[in-house]
């Protein structure tokens, strides 16, 4: 690998690490802020939501760290196991009493008396690894429908179908973005991509048209004049707009949101970007957008420069997942997309989503380390930073 490519890949490593770390910390703070009023109303500690999210962040960070340092194990067996395991969990949600219904979706798996898991978040993780594994070995064979369908399209179809069976349209759209990104990176001919995209659009239209609830949300997003029932179907959208608009340039101040006083539902999850815009202002909201932009560019650097085709597809699919989901979440908050209930990656409350995203970033680092020169360069820089820290500590003690 040329020195310039190596430097760019190592730079991409830090362009991923720093935004993820900052976004996770922002998520912990904003989750606690957004949930404070609800917690006090329920007689709980105002710090409870932040502490719970911090525990999930530690679990996700530990999973990511393990995956980053077991890069030699990230092969086909792990990819198949990750996807099949997540689909089995989703099956338990759909077809056993352990499944929970909430907000019209059957999406959660009850474990014990208080713990719940959302397997669809781990389907995203498994699908990204799996697509990188199975599409990379096909190569030129992807020009034939039979080779494209087995196992690629079948795996995508099963994943989408099982999530759709739980009525989770938001996750279905995210999986569609991931699948399209993986197929593009795998080199599927544009004629076949156009046919698949047309089929996906047709399926999306059917999904919306067959549900009065989804159709209503779609119409309200793209036709402002239709949003007249401000105390009914339009309530959530209007409150998000009021929250964002009241923030101004610099915000009302951390913890000073008015919308979280039971005006805006799901303030700590699906609509947390509205709370960020209200408390931290336009500048805070733009800073969050910038962090996602830097993260996306860092992931793109890995896709562009890494020589391994399976790494390119897997990392590109993860990038489509995280960046696409962020755009969908922010788009629905600012009312350019319909409300479909997807969290803002690393920021919204929710243990399954946070753990899955942090584990995916760990996979990205692990896949980067499959290139020996990259692994050596990252290790060298880490050791150099530790030595520099030790020197600073020693000088501080002497001083």
C-alpha positions in Angstrom: 0.0 0.0 0.0 1.4 3.4 -0.9 2.2 5.8 1.9 -0.5 8.3 0.8 -3.2 5.6 0.8 -2.0 4.4 4.2 -2.1 7.9 5.7 -5.6 8.5 4.3 -6.8 5.2 5.8 -5.3 6.0 9.2 -6.9 9.5 9.0 -10.2 7.8 8.2 -9.8 5.7 11.4 -9.7 8.9 13.5 -12.5 10.5 11.4 -14.7 7.6 12.5 -13.5 7.3 16.1 -13.8 11.0 17.2 -17.3 11.7 15.8 -18.7 8.4 17.3 -17.2 9.2 20.7 -18.6 12.8 20.6 -22.0 11.7 19.3 -22.3 9.1 22.0 -21.4 11.6 24.8 -23.9 14.1 23.3 -26.5 11.3 23.3 -25.9 10.5 27.0 -26.3 14.2 27.9 -29.3 14.9 25.7 -31.1 11.7 26.7 -30.8 12.7 30.4 -31.9 16.2 29.6 -34.9 15.1 27.5 -36.1 12.5 30.0 -35.7 14.6 33.2 -39.3 15.9 33.4 -40.8 12.4 32.7 -38.5 10.8 35.3 -39.5 13.4 38.0 -43.1 12.9 37.2 -42.7 9.2 37.8 -40.9 9.7 41.1 -37.6 8.6 39.6 -34.1 10.2 39.7 -33.7 12.8 36.9 -30.4 11.1 36.1 -31.9 7.6 35.6 -32.2 7.8 31.8 -28.7 9.0 31.4 -27.3 6.3 33.7 -29.2 3.6 31.9 -28.0 4.9 28.5 -24.4 5.0 29.9 -24.6 1.4 30.8 -25.7 0.5 27.3 -22.9 2.6 25.9 -20.4 0.7 28.0 -21.8 -2.6 26.8 -21.7 -1.4 23.2 -18.1 0.0 23.6 -17.0 -3.3 25.1 -18.5 -5.2 22.2 -17.0 -2.8 19.7 -13.6 -3.1 21.3 -13.7 -6.9 21.2 -14.7 -7.0 17.6 -12.0 -4.4 16.7 -9.4 -6.7 18.1 -10.7 -10.0 16.8 -10.5 -9.0 13.1 -9.1 -12.3 12.0 -12.4 -13.9 13.1 -14.7 -11.6 11.1 -15.2 -14.2 8.3 -18.0 -15.9 6.6 -18.9 -18.1 9.6 -19.4 -15.0 11.9 -21.4 -13.2 9.2 -23.8 -16.0 8.7 -24.1 -16.6 12.5 -24.8 -12.9 13.1 -27.6 -12.7 10.5 -29.2 -16.1 11.4 -28.9 -15.4 15.1 -30.7 -12.0 14.8 -33.4 -13.5 12.6 -34.0 -16.2 15.2 -34.4 -13.5 17.8 -36.9 -11.7 15.5 -38.7 -15.0 15.2 -39.1 -15.2 18.9 -40.6 -11.7 18.8 -43.1 -12.6 16.2 -44.2 -16.1 17.2 -43.7 -16.6 20.9 -45.3 -14.9 24.0 -41.9 -13.2 24.6 -42.7 -10.7 21.9 -44.0 -7.3 23.0 -46.3 -4.8 21.1 -45.7 -1.1 21.5 -46.8 1.9 19.4 -48.5 -0.5 16.9 -45.3 -2.5 16.3 -44.4 -6.0 17.5 -40.7 -5.3 17.8 -39.4 -6.1 21.3 -38.3 -9.3 23.0 -38.9 -9.6 26.7 -35.9 -11.0 28.6 -36.6 -11.4 32.3 -38.9 -9.1 34.2 -37.6 -5.7 33.0 -35.1 -6.1 30.2 -36.2 -5.8 26.5 -34.2 -6.2 23.3 -35.1 -5.0 19.8 -33.7 -7.8 17.5 -34.4 -5.7 14.3 -31.4 -3.5 15.3 -29.2 -6.5 15.3 -30.6 -7.6 11.9 -29.1 -4.4 10.5 -25.7 -5.4 12.0 -26.0 -9.0 10.8 -27.1 -8.0 7.3 -24.2 -5.6 6.8 -21.6 -8.3 7.7 -23.5 -11.0 5.7 -23.7 -8.9 2.5 -20.0 -8.1 2.6 -19.3 -11.8 2.9 -21.7 -13.3 0.3 -21.5 -10.6 -2.4 -17.8 -10.3 -2.4 -17.3 -13.9 -3.6 -19.8 -13.6 -6.4 -17.8 -10.9 -8.4 -18.7 -11.1 -12.1 -21.4 -13.7 -11.4 -23.7 -10.9 -10.1 -24.6 -10.1 -13.7 -26.9 -13.1 -13.6 -30.2 -13.0 -11.8 -29.8 -16.5 -10.4 -26.4 -15.8 -8.8 -27.7 -12.4 -7.5 -30.8 -14.0 -6.0 -29.0 -16.9 -4.3 -28.2 -16.1 -1.6 -28.1 -12.3 -1.7 -31.7 -11.3 -2.6 -33.1 -14.2 -0.6 -31.3 -13.1 2.5 -32.4 -9.5 2.0 -36.0 -10.5 1.4 -36.1 -12.7 4.5 -34.6 -10.0 6.7 -37.1 -7.3 5.3 -40.0 -9.7 5.5 -39.5 -10.7 9.1 -39.1 -7.0 10.2 -42.2 -6.1 8.2 -44.1 -8.9 9.9 -43.7 -6.8 13.1 -45.1 -3.7 11.3 -41.8 -1.8 11.7 -41.9 0.2 8.4 -39.0 2.5 9.6 -36.5 -0.3 10.0 -37.7 -1.8 6.6 -36.8 1.5 4.9 -33.3 1.5 6.6 -32.7 -2.1 5.5 -33.7 -1.2 2.0 -31.1 1.6 2.0 -28.5 -0.8 3.3 -29.3 -3.4 0.7 -29.2 -1.0 -2.2 -25.8 0.4 -1.0 -24.4 -3.1 -0.6 -25.5 -4.1 -4.1 -24.1 -0.9 -5.7 -20.7 -1.5 -4.0 -20.7 -5.1 -5.1 -20.9 -4.0 -8.7 -24.4 -5.2 -9.6 -25.2 -3.9 -13.1 -27.2 -0.7 -13.3 -30.0 -2.3 -15.3 -30.6 -4.8 -12.5 -30.2 -2.1 -9.8 -32.9 -0.1 -11.6 -35.2 -3.1 -11.7 -34.6 -3.8 -8.0 -35.1 -0.1 -7.1 -38.4 0.0 -9.0 -39.6 -3.1 -7.2 -38.6 -1.5 -3.8 -40.4 1.7 -4.6 -43.5 -0.3 -5.7 -43.3 -2.2 -2.4 -42.9 1.0 -0.4 -46.0 2.6 -2.2 -48.0 -0.5 -1.4 -46.8 -0.5 2.2 -48.0 3.1 2.6 -51.2 2.8 0.6 -52.4 -0.2 2.6 -52.1 1.5 6.0 -54.3 4.6 6.7 -51.9 5.6 9.5 -48.8 5.5 7.2 -50.7 7.2 4.4 -51.8 10.0 6.7 -48.2 10.6 7.9 -46.9 10.6 4.3 -49.5 13.1 3.2 -48.8 15.4 6.2 -45.0 15.4 5.4 -45.3 16.4 1.8 -48.5 18.6 2.0 -48.3 21.2 4.7 -51.9 22.3 4.0 -53.1 18.9 5.0 -51.7 19.2 8.6 -54.6 21.1 10.1 -55.5 18.9 13.1 -52.9 20.4 15.4 -54.3 18.5 18.5 -54.6 15.2 16.6 -52.5 13.6 13.9 -50.4 16.7 13.4 -49.6 17.3 17.1 -46.2 15.5 17.1 -45.0 17.2 13.9 -46.1 20.7 15.1 -44.5 20.3 18.5 -41.2 19.3 16.9 -41.4 22.4 14.7 -42.1 24.6 17.7 -39.2 23.0 19.6 -36.7 23.6 16.8 -38.0 27.1 16.1 -37.7 28.2 19.7 -34.0 27.4 19.9 -32.7 30.3 17.8 -29.0 30.5 17.1 -27.7 29.5 20.5 -30.6 27.6 22.1 -32.5 28.0 25.3 -29.7 26.4 27.3 -28.9 22.8 28.2 -31.8 21.4 30.3 -34.1 24.4 29.5 -36.3 22.8 26.8 -40.0 23.5 27.1 -41.1 20.8 24.6 -40.0 18.0 27.0 -42.6 19.1 29.5 -45.0 16.5 28.1 -45.5 18.5 24.9 -43.3 16.4 22.6 -43.7 12.7 22.8 -40.7 10.5 22.3 -38.5 13.5 23.1 -35.5 11.3 24.2 -35.7 8.9 21.2 -37.2 9.6 17.8 -37.4 13.4 18.3 -34.2 14.0 20.3 -32.9 16.1 17.4 -35.7 18.6 18.1 -34.5 18.9 21.7 -31.0 19.4 20.6 -32.1 22.2 18.3 -34.1 23.8 21.1 -31.5 23.6 23.9 -28.3 24.0 21.8 -29.8 26.1 19.0 -29.0 26.1 15.3 -25.3 26.0 16.0 -25.7 22.8 18.1 -27.9 21.2 15.5 -25.4 22.0 12.8 -22.6 20.6 14.9 -24.4 17.3 15.2 -24.9 17.3 11.4 -21.2 18.1 10.9 -20.2 15.1 13.1 -22.3 12.8 11.0 -20.7 14.3 7.9 -17.2 13.7 9.2 -18.2 10.1 10.2 -19.6 9.5 6.7 -16.5 10.8 5.1 -14.3 8.6 7.3 -16.3 5.5 6.4 -16.2 6.5 2.7 -12.4 6.7 3.0 -12.3 3.0 4.1 -14.5 2.0 1.3 -12.5 3.9 -1.3 -9.0 2.9 -0.1 -9.2 -0.6 1.4 -8.1 -3.3 -1.1 -10.4 -6.0 0.2 -13.7 -6.2 -1.7 -15.6 -7.8 1.2 -14.4 -5.0 3.6 -15.5 -2.4 1.1 -19.0 -3.9 0.8 -19.4 -4.5 4.6 -18.2 -1.0 5.6 -20.2 0.7 2.8 -23.3 -1.1 4.0 -22.7 0.0 7.6 -22.2 3.6 6.3 -25.5 3.4 4.5 -27.2 2.1 7.7 -25.8 4.8 10.0 -25.8 7.8 7.6 -29.1 6.8 6.0 -30.8 6.4 9.3 -29.5 9.7 10.6 -30.8 11.4 7.5 -34.2 9.7 7.9 -34.5 10.7 11.5 -33.4 14.3 11.0 -35.6 14.5 7.9 -38.7 13.5 9.8 -38.0 16.0 12.6 -37.6 18.9 10.2 -40.6 17.6 8.2 -39.1 16.8 4.9 -39.8 13.1 5.4 -42.8 11.3 7.0 -42.5 10.2 10.7 -41.6 6.6 10.5 -40.0 6.1 14.0 -36.3 5.5 13.6 -33.8 6.6 16.2 -30.8 9.0 15.6 -27.7 6.7 15.7 -25.6 7.0 18.8 -27.8 9.9 20.2 -31.3 8.6 20.7 -32.1 6.6 23.8 -32.4 2.8 23.4 -30.0 0.1 24.3 -30.4 -2.2 21.3 -29.8 0.6 18.8 -26.8 2.0 20.6 -25.1 -1.4 21.2 -25.7 -2.4 17.6 -24.2 0.9 16.2 -21.1 0.7 18.5 -20.6 -2.9 17.6 -20.8 -2.0 13.9 -18.1 0.6 14.4 -16.0 -2.0 16.2 -16.4 -4.2 13.1 -15.3 -1.4 10.9 -12.1 -1.0 12.9 -11.6 -4.7 13.0 -12.0 -4.9 9.2 -9.5 -2.1 8.7 -7.0 -4.0 10.8 -7.2 -6.9 8.4 -4.7 -4.9 6.3 -1.4 -5.4 8.2 0.0 -2.0 7.3 -3.0 -0.2 8.6 -3.0 -2.3 11.9 0.6 -1.5 12.4 0.2 2.2 11.8 -2.8 2.5 14.1 -1.0 0.5 16.8 2.1 2.6 16.4 0.2 5.8 16.8 -1.7 4.5 19.8 1.6 3.5 21.5 3.1 6.9 20.6 0.1 8.7 22.2 0.4 6.6 25.4 4.2 7.4 25.6 3.4 11.1 25.1 0.8 10.9 27.9 3.3 9.2 30.2 5.9 11.9 29.5 3.4 14.6 30.3 2.4 12.9 33.6 6.0 12.5 34.6 6.8 16.2 33.8 3.6 17.2 35.7 4.8 15.3 38.8 8.3 16.7 38.6 6.9 20.2 38.2 
